Amino acid sequence: MQINLLSDTVTKPTEGMLKAMFNAEVGDDVFNADPTVNHLQEKIARLFGMEAALFFPSGTMANQVAVKIHTQPGEQLICDKWSHVYNYEGGGVSFNSGVSCNLIDGERGMFTAEQLMEKVSNREDIHQAITTLVTIENTANKAGGACWNLKELKKIKQVCQQQDLALHLDGARLYNALIAKKERPQQYGVMFDTISICLSKGLGCPVGSLLLGSNEHIKKALRYRKTMGGGMRQIGYLAAAGIYALDNHVDRLVDDHNNAKKVGAALEASSVIKKVEPVETNIVIFYTNDDIDDTDFVNKLASENILITGMGQGKLRMVFHLDITNEMVEHVVQVLQKL
Ligand SMILES: *Cc1c(COP(=O)(O)O)cnc(C)c1O
């Protein structure tokens, strides 16, 4: 029994999902002729109360296309210093869109409307890059799956409206936030110009992300997706997995959150662990005591068939997902108690 806590991207399709994929009706999506893709796109747009959606091969491409839609070369976007668009997309915002990132020194991947206000550039000053976009990440990945406060997001939206800034949500794990905070998709749909959502994380699909927005934005996104080489053919097989996940894998995210909390508590109780970040969703970030080498710690767990990620400087991460059973969680807790 291998317990893979490296990421929630490691899941394999369930039998039900495979069956849905196998039975999908497909067509050539570049000719807009795949009924299953269209069904998925319409379904998620309806759930969020937004006009349209577009399927993407990855969350990175969905974010990159969103940045492209909202900016012109030379402009600037504002995001938290820990955000995925800045740290983990290969410098794509400058490569694809020619924009720079003005980083906010936030708290656990999140910031306030006030902090945003301080960063917005002065359009009258020709020395400054023009700010045109703000990106938010919910849940905040690098912070350990932290969830934003909806009230603060509303204030941020007001700033964006006053300053004429577009607002994009990197919602790779938005469904984890919705479940943890008991929020509704429409509350986000009304607030953001575009939202990207990963099907391949907690929702358990083998591949796929969606970008949601207005008809006008999604029309542009279709063109940019093609430009980036993301026009695909019989992807109804993948969209069928997405439809299945939205119908079957959303409510169960609470199990992942509970498992993360259980293991988080076991880590708290361990004498070799210095600190555990608050566990809000499916990610647990923690630090070993200074006298313990984190690589040794990772190897020790690996020898018990538990795979976790070392993030450097004593920082370690576990991610809970669909393929982690109660039995596995018990085993992890027992191993931690023995350390
Ligand atoms: C995983 C992730 C993405 C998208 O990553 P892909 O691997 O390209 O699908 C974007 N943002 C965040 C916060 C993520 O965790």
The ligand as a Tripos MOL2 file, in Angstrom:
@<TRIPOS>MOLECULE
LIG
   15    15     1     0     0
SMALL
NO_CHARGES

@<TRIPOS>ATOM
      1 C1         -2.2210   23.4030  -10.0480 C.3       1 LIG1
      2 C2         -2.4410   24.8630  -10.0460 C.ar      1 LIG1
      3 C3         -2.6190   25.5780  -11.2450 C.ar      1 LIG1
      4 C4         -2.5940   24.9390  -12.6070 C.3       1 LIG1
      5 O1         -1.6310   24.0220  -12.7760 O.3       1 LIG1
      6 P1         -1.5910   22.9640  -13.9820 P.3       1 LIG1
      7 O2         -0.6730   21.9420  -13.4480 O.co2     1 LIG1
      8 O3         -1.0970   23.6920  -15.1530 O.co2     1 LIG1
      9 O4         -2.9710   22.4490  -14.2020 O.co2     1 LIG1
     10 C5         -2.8630   26.9250  -11.1500 C.ar      1 LIG1
     11 N1         -2.9420   27.5390   -9.9690 N.ar      1 LIG1
     12 C6         -2.7890   26.8830   -8.7960 C.ar      1 LIG1
     13 C7         -2.9270   27.6260   -7.5270 C.3       1 LIG1
     14 C8         -2.5310   25.5280   -8.7950 C.ar      1 LIG1
     15 O5         -2.3910   24.8840   -7.6430 O.3       1 LIG1
@<TRIPOS>BOND
     1     1     2 1
     2     2     3 ar
     3     2    14 ar
     4     3     4 1
     5     3    10 ar
     6     4     5 1
     7     5     6 1
     8     6     7 2
     9     6     8 1
    10     6     9 1
    11    10    11 ar
    12    11    12 ar
    13    12    13 1
    14    12    14 ar
    15    14    15 1
@<TRIPOS>SUBSTRUCTURE
     1 LIG1         1 GROUP 0 **** ****
